[in-house]
Each structure stands twice: as structure tokens, then as C-alpha cells.
Amino acid sequence: MIKVALKTLVTGWLMTLLMGCSPLKMLNAFTPQSTFTQVSGVAYGPDPRNKLDVYTPRHVAPDAPVVVFFYGGSWNSGDRGDYAFVGEALASRGIVAVLADYRLYPQVHYQGLLEDSAQAVGWTRKHIAQYGGDPSKLYVMGHSAGAYNAAMLALDPEWLAAAGMQPSSFKGWIGLAGPYDFLPIENPDVKPVFYFPNSPPDSQPINHVSAASPPALLIASTDDTLVNPARNTGGMATRLRDQGVSVRELYFSRTNHGTLVGAFARPLRFLAPVLDEVAAFIHAQDQVQVSSVSGNR
């Protein structure tokens, strides 16, 4: 009872703080610096927005897995520095994290931001060994709009082709509260990004699922009022299963659209085991690889 009461008090206090002008920066204020080393502002392309940060575990193991993370923001806002708590969380579990900015609307429509996302992944595969990561253990993850980016790279071969890659280059992909099937578009901020009312069906991740799609971890909140979890996460999970693709589908009731990614931050981890599930998914995929290699000897 005491533990529950303390958690309730802490939650109320944190939510009050997070009502301020910069909730993500507030979470970063509670993020320790002792678990990782960081290289910031690495250019992966020619545009000023083509920058990324690398978070390497302080005591990185040989051949550490790598996650490229894309943040949300309706494809018209966002900054990688606001998500340092995600980089720290992954690094604390022995994962090399790459957090990338990408061009936003109105500078580009959806094709441009996907081109940037693919370019960031291409840079990662080429250079991540210098930061302790294993390019053969590559994952892509995103939250909200960023989960769309991750899904499109993992499912539609068009985007990675320019980087000399294909979806099979990923060991898996991870979507947090992602929009994967959202036509016709209702959000007025999102409509111009996808040329509404002439939004092409090819812009929807769910239309690119195939038997060759990489394994997926899909997480959503039951109380998400921004991205319908049943249609998007549930629909994507069903489509993947119908194609024989391995997928783990999870829903948490104590989070909402925003706090689902916030649960990576140390003060909010008790809301949902998001970090535990991501780390377990990656570990499980690595074990599958080890078993496959052993079985072929």
C-alpha cells in the first residue's frame, strides 16, 4: 500500500511538471549520464536537419545490437535532443542507440522524411562499428510519427534501396503507438504531409506487409486518443501474422500516447515495462540468429 501511494504521489508530481512548456526536457533532467558515452551532431546527409546522436553503453559488449530511433511530432516538429532519455535507456541495456533528426513538413512531404530516415539507417550500417555496434544486429524503432518512419523502412523496400539495403537488413522493427493505416486522414496538421485528399495508398505501411517482412514488436496504449490502437497496432499485427511474420503485440493501460515513450525515462518506468519489452525482443532476435547459425553447422 505504501509503495502504491508513493507511486501515485510521484506520478502526480511528475505529471504536474510535465504540464510545463518542455516536458521532454524535464524527463531528460532526470536522465543520468553515467551509463553511456555520447557523440552528438554527426552529419549523415547534406541538409542541416540531417544530424544524429550516438549513445554507446559505457561498458559496451563486443558486437552490441543497434537501434535507430525516430521520434514523433506529426512530421512537422521534433528534435533528437529532446529524447536523450531514450538513448540512455537503450544504452543502459547494452544497446547502441542512434537518434536521428529528419526533414519535416513544410520543407518536405512524406517521401522526403522517409528518404532522410533511410539515409540515417544507411549511415548507421556503414559507421556504427566505430561506436561499438554490430551492423548485422540492426533494428529500427519509432514512436508515433516516428513509428511510421520505422515501419515504412522495415516494410517497403523502396526507401532503403538508395542506401544499398533492404528490409531484411533489419533483425526486427519496433513500433510505439504508430500510425500504420490512417486513410482518410483526419488530423488537419497531418493532411498536407500526405497530399490530402489525394493521399496515395502506397503511403500506408500496412499495404507493404509481406512474408519477407522482418519480425516486429508493436506496443500501444489502450487509452491512446490520438492514434487508434485497434486499427493501427491491432491491424498491423493481424496483417503481419496473416503473412506468417513473427510479431509481439502489447497494450498498456497506465500510459497514453505521450507517456508510452515517456516510460523509457527512469522516473516513469513504473508506468509500463516498455524498455524491458524492447530489450527482451532484441535479445530474443539475437538468440534466434545464434540458434540458426548453430543449426547450420
LUMSEZA-12298 format. One line per 5 residues: their letters; for each residue x, y, z of C-alpha. Coordinates in steps of 0.2 Angstrom, whole numbers. Last residue first. Example, Ala and Ser with C-alpha at 12.3 -4.5 7.8 and 13.67 -1.06 7.14 Angstrom:
sa> 68/-5/36 | 62/-22/39
END
This chain:
rngsv> 135/-130/-194 | 118/-124/-200 | 109/-126/-183 | 122/-116/-174 | 119/-101/-186
ssvqv> 101/-103/-184 | 102/-104/-165 | 113/-89/-164 | 101/-79/-175 | 86/-84/-165
qdqah> 96/-79/-149 | 99/-61/-157 | 80/-60/-160 | 76/-64/-142 | 89/-52/-135
ifaav> 81/-38/-146 | 63/-43/-140 | 69/-43/-122 | 77/-26/-123 | 61/-19/-131
edlvp> 50/-27/-118 | 60/-21/-103 | 61/-4/-110 | 42/-3/-112 | 38/-11/-95
alfrl> 24/1/-91 | 20/15/-79 | 34/10/-67 | 47/17/-80 | 41/35/-77
prafa> 55/42/-67 | 68/32/-76 | 63/38/-94 | 58/24/-106 | 40/26/-100
gvltg> 40/43/-108 | 38/34/-125 | 21/27/-119 | 18/43/-109 | 14/53/-125
hntrs> 0/41/-132 | -7/37/-115 | 0/25/-102 | -7/15/-87 | -17/3/-98
fyler> -3/-5/-108 | -6/-14/-125 | 6/-27/-132 | 8/-36/-149 | 23/-47/-152
vsvgq> 25/-51/-171 | 33/-65/-181 | 28/-64/-199 | 17/-78/-206 | 9/-67/-219
drlrt> -8/-67/-209 | 3/-64/-193 | 9/-47/-201 | -8/-42/-206 | -15/-45/-189
amggt> -1/-36/-180 | -4/-21/-192 | -22/-21/-188 | -20/-22/-170 | -7/-8/-170
nrapn> -16/3/-182 | -35/0/-181 | -36/-6/-163 | -23/7/-156 | -32/22/-164
vltdd> -18/36/-164 | -23/52/-155 | -34/45/-141 | -22/32/-134 | -30/25/-119
tsail> -27/7/-123 | -9/12/-125 | 2/4/-139 | 16/-8/-142 | 21/-17/-158
lapps> 37/-28/-158 | 40/-34/-176 | 50/-48/-185 | 56/-43/-203 | 44/-43/-218
aasvh> 48/-57/-231 | 30/-64/-229 | 24/-47/-235 | 17/-31/-227 | 18/-16/-238
nipqs> 0/-10/-238 | 0/-9/-219 | 14/4/-220 | 2/17/-229 | 10/29/-241
dppsn> 7/17/-255 | -12/21/-253 | -8/38/-260 | -15/53/-251 | -25/64/-264
pfyfv> -36/72/-251 | -23/75/-243 | -6/77/-250 | 2/66/-237 | 11/80/-227
pkvdp> -4/92/-231 | -16/81/-221 | -5/79/-205 | -9/95/-196 | -28/94/-200
neipl> -29/76/-192 | -42/67/-200 | -33/57/-214 | -43/45/-225 | -33/35/-223
fdypg> -24/31/-207 | -16/13/-208 | 1/12/-200 | 0/26/-187 | 12/20/-173
algiw> 9/20/-154 | 27/13/-152 | 33/2/-166 | 48/-9/-165 | 57/-17/-180
gkfss> 67/-33/-182 | 84/-40/-187 | 85/-27/-200 | 95/-29/-216 | 80/-40/-222
pqmga> 71/-23/-226 | 83/-19/-240 | 100/-10/-241 | 110/-2/-254 | 107/15/-246
aalwe> 95/20/-261 | 86/4/-259 | 82/8/-241 | 66/18/-246 | 59/7/-260
pdlal> 59/-9/-250 | 43/-5/-241 | 41/-15/-224 | 55/-10/-212 | 58/7/-219
maany> 40/11/-219 | 38/4/-202 | 52/14/-194 | 45/30/-202 | 28/27/-196
agash> 35/23/-179 | 42/41/-180 | 25/48/-182 | 20/40/-166 | 36/32/-158
gmvyl> 50/24/-168 | 61/9/-169 | 73/2/-181 | 84/-13/-178 | 102/-18/-183
kspdg> 111/-33/-177 | 122/-36/-193 | 129/-18/-191 | 136/-23/-174 | 139/-8/-163
gyqai> 154/-2/-153 | 155/16/-160 | 166/13/-174 | 156/-2/-179 | 141/10/-182
hkrtw> 149/18/-197 | 141/9/-213 | 126/2/-205 | 122/18/-196 | 125/29/-211
gvaqa> 112/18/-221 | 100/20/-207 | 102/39/-207 | 99/39/-226 | 83/28/-224
sdell> 76/41/-212 | 81/55/-223 | 72/47/-238 | 57/44/-227 | 57/62/-222
gqyhv> 57/67/-241 | 44/55/-246 | 32/61/-233 | 32/79/-239 | 47/91/-237
qpylr> 51/108/-230 | 33/110/-225 | 34/97/-217 | 50/90/-208 | 67/85/-213
ydalv> 75/71/-202 | 83/71/-185 | 91/55/-179 | 94/46/-163 | 106/31/-164
avigr> 106/19/-149 | 120/6/-145 | 111/-7/-134 | 119/-14/-118 | 103/-11/-108
salae> 108/5/-100 | 112/11/-118 | 94/9/-123 | 88/19/-108 | 101/32/-111
gvfay> 96/35/-129 | 78/35/-124 | 81/48/-111 | 90/59/-123 | 74/61/-132
dgrdg> 73/80/-133 | 90/81/-141 | 83/72/-157 | 71/87/-160 | 53/87/-166
snwsg> 40/96/-176 | 31/94/-193 | 30/75/-196 | 16/74/-183 | 28/75/-169
gyffv> 36/58/-167 | 53/52/-164 | 64/41/-174 | 76/28/-166 | 90/18/-174
vvpad> 93/3/-163 | 110/-6/-163 | 115/-23/-155 | 132/-25/-147 | 145/-34/-156
pavhr> 158/-34/-141 | 150/-28/-125 | 149/-9/-122 | 154/-4/-104 | 148/14/-105
ptyvd> 134/9/-117 | 136/19/-133 | 123/33/-137 | 125/40/-155 | 117/57/-160
lknrp> 111/61/-177 | 111/75/-190 | 102/78/-207 | 92/93/-202 | 105/105/-208
dpgya> 104/96/-225 | 119/87/-233 | 117/70/-226 | 123/59/-211 | 130/73/-201
vgsvq> 135/68/-183 | 128/81/-171 | 132/72/-155 | 144/58/-149 | 138/51/-132
tftsq> 146/40/-119 | 133/30/-109 | 128/24/-92 | 134/38/-81 | 125/52/-89
ptfan> 109/50/-78 | 92/56/-85 | 81/65/-73 | 84/82/-82 | 80/72/-98
lmklp> 62/70/-92 | 60/89/-90 | 67/91/-107 | 53/80/-114 | 40/90/-104
scgml> 45/107/-111 | 32/121/-108 | 26/114/-92 | 12/101/-90 | 26/88/-87
ltmlw> 30/96/-70 | 12/92/-64 | 13/75/-72 | 29/72/-62 | 21/77/-46
gtvlt> 5/67/-49 | 16/51/-54 | 27/53/-39 | 12/54/-27 | 4/39/-35
klavk> 20/29/-34 | 22/34/-16 | 4/28/-13 | 7/11/-22 | 23/8/-12
im> 14/12/4 | 0/0/0
END
